[in-house]
Amino acid sequence: MGPAETGDSTRPVWTCAACGRDHEKHSPPCSRCGNATLEKRERDYSDVEPTDSTGWLDVLDRRYTAGFAVVGVLALVLGLGIVGVVDLPAVGSVGPPSPPDVPGASRSIDGVSLTDAERAVVETVNDDREAEGLGTLDRQETLTAMATYYNTRRVEHDYEDADAPTLSELEPFEPNCRNSIAVLPYSRLYVADLLDESTDATALGRTLARGDGSADSLSERLAADEQRSGIGVDIHAAPEREIFVTVVAC
């Protein structure tokens, strides 16, 4: 900007009389042509056009501009994902794991409903608890999800050579329990030892709960623990006609 725009005084220049080169100081000869004569002149800004005021966009580097644009787009997508407008991929997502996809059946075997058998296990355990003067156990969704995950992990371990399940894998489920969690996996039971033509889901559930009537049966173990208040059950029929049962109580 020239002095007309700034209002500031300017220092003169020393111009070579031969070639016209400007010098900041009177220090002959001319640094361009060697002429010994330098003339004192005022600075000439006639060839400088005044510019408008400079904004932040004028000095912002293009790389930073592109970076801010990318961050803005990501923030917009994240915001839309939070409010449910768009679906975001579950990258680094937290929460309970999903049961693995394992061979076998989780709904029925030989026409017997495993879902009804799970319900019969809970009813049998509660009948035996009431006989001991204890309160019944409520079948809870979170505990059932834990039992399903742990039980299918057992099948995955036996049939697909996966690592054995550990109790630490159940920590993300975070059940609302005042007491400690009890995970009770049954040993593998063969269908031939449990089912015949007259066996229905209720009979299967009672057999799985009471076993041979020993103190190690599921019902006996839960009937002896008055601190428990919730229960979850999962029954899975593996390909080789084996039945896996896991009960989670809290």
N, C-alpha and C positions, 0 to 999 in steps of 0.2 A: 504494500500500500504506500502511496506517495504521501508527502507531507500535507497535501490538501485534505486527505482523508483522515490523517492521524493528528494533525495539529502540532506535531513534534518538529523541532529544528533538526536539520541534518548536517552532517559534516561534508565539506566540499571534497572534490576529487581533483587529482592532478592529471591532466590529459596531455598526451604526447602531441606536439604540434605537427609531427610528420605522419604518424599512422593512426592517431586517435585513440590509442589504448588508455584506459583509465587506471590510475594508480591511487592507492589509499593515502600514500604519503609522498612528499616531495623528495624523491630519492632518485635523481637522474643517475645514469642515462636510462632511457626507456627499456624496459625488460623485453620488449618485442623487437624493436628495430635498432636500438642503440642510440637514438637521437638524444642529444643532451638538453633539449629545451622541453620543459613541462609547464603547461599553463594551468593556473588555478581556475576551476569552474564549479558552478553549483551542479548538484546531481539533477539529471533530467529524467522525469518519470512520465513523459508524454506518451511513451509506447507501452505503458503498463495500464491495463484495464482494471478498474475497481471490481471487486467480487462481492457477492452476497455473503451474508454471515454463514459461518461454517457450522454444520450440525454434526451430531455423533455418527450419523450414517456416512459422512464424508471421510471420516478417519478410521472407521471400523474395518478391520482386515476381512477380506472375503472368507478366509478360513473360519474365523470366529463367527461370521454371519451364518455360514453353513452349519456350524456346530450348534448354534442357538436354535436354528430351524429344526434340526434333528431332535434336540432335547424337547422342544415345544411339541413336536408331533408325538413323541413317546409319552409325554405327560398327558396329552389329550387322549391317547388310546388307553392309558392306564386309568384315567378318570372315567372313561366310558365303560371300561371293564368293571370298575368298582360298583357303578350304578346299574350294571347288568345290561347295558345297551349292546355290548359286543362280548364275545367269549374269548377269554385269554387262555393261552396254554398254561398247563400246570407246571410251570418251571419253578423249582424250588418251593413247591407248595408244601404246606404243613398239614398235619391231620393224620387220622388213622389210616393204615395201609389197607388196600383191598385184598380180599382173599385170592390166592393164586388159582389159575385155571387148571384143575387137576382132573384126571380120568375118574370115571365112576359115575354114581348118581347121588344127588342130594335130595331128590323129591320122593322117590318110591323105589321099591325093589320087590319083585315077585308080586306085584299088585298091592303091596302094603305101603301105606303112606308114611314116609319118614317124618314129615311135618307133624302128623297126628301122633306119631310115636314120641317125638320130642315133647309134645304137650303132655303125653301120658307120663313121661319121666318126671316132669315137674309136679304133676298131680300126685304121683306115687310118693315122691319125696315129701310133699306137704302132708299127705295122709300120715306118713310115719312120724313126721315132726309133731303133728297134733296129738298123736298117740303118746308122745313123750312130754306133752304139755308145753311145746314150743310154738312160736308164731310161724305162720306160713311165709314162704319166700315168694316175692313178686318177680315174675319173669320180666326182665328189663331189656330194652332194645340194645343198649350199649354192651351189656354182658353177653347177649346173644351174638352180637357182632364179633366180640372177642373170642367166644367159643368157636364160631364158624371159621375165623381166621386161623386160630391155633390148630383146629382139627384138620383143615385142608392143608396146612403146612406139614402136618404129620404124614398125610397121604403123599404130598409132594416129596417129602424126604424118603419115603419107602419105595415109591414107584418111579420117581424121576431123578433120583440121586442128588437131590438138593440137600443143603445143610439142614441139620436138625433144628427145629424151632426152639427159640429161647424165650423166657419170660420177658426179657427186655424189649422184645418186639411188640408187646402189648402196651407199653407205656404211652404211646401216642393216643390211645383210646380215651384215657383220662376219665374213668368211670367215677361217678359221684358216690363214693363209698366211705363210710366212716371207719370201717375196719379194713384189714388187709384183704387182698385178693387171693382166692383159692382156685387154682387151676387143676382140675381132676381129669386127666386123660385115662380112658379105659384102655386096657390091652386090646389088641385086635381080636375080634370075635368072628367066628365063621357063621355064615348064614345057615348052613346045614344044622348047626347046633342050636339055632334060635327059632327057625321058622319051620312050620309044617302046614298042612292043609287047613288046620283050624286056627292058625295064628292070625290075629288081626293087629292093627296098630296099637291098640290099648294093651294087648297082651305083650307085644314086643317092648313097649315102653316100660311096663312093669318089670319085665325080665331084665332089661338093661339097667334099671334103677336098683333092683334088689339082688340081682345076680343069683348066687347060690345061698343067699341068706347069711353070708359071713360078715364079720365086722369090717371087712375091707370094701364092702359094696358102696356104691354111691349114696344110696339112701341112708345107710348106717352112718357113714362118715358125716353127712350133712345133718342127720337127726341128732347127732351128739354135739353139735356146735350151735349154741344158742345165740352167738353173736351175729350170725348171718341174717341178712334181710332181703337179698336179691339173688337171682339165679339166671343163667343163660345156658342153653343146651344146643348142641349141634350133632347130628348123626349123618354120616357119609358112608355110602356103600361103595367100596373099591372094586376094581375090575375082577379080582380073583375071589369074588363073593366073600370078601371080608368087610366087616362093619367097624368103622372107627367112631368112637363117641368121646366127646370132650364136654365137660361141665365147668362153668366158671361161676363162682359164688362170691358174694361180698356181704 
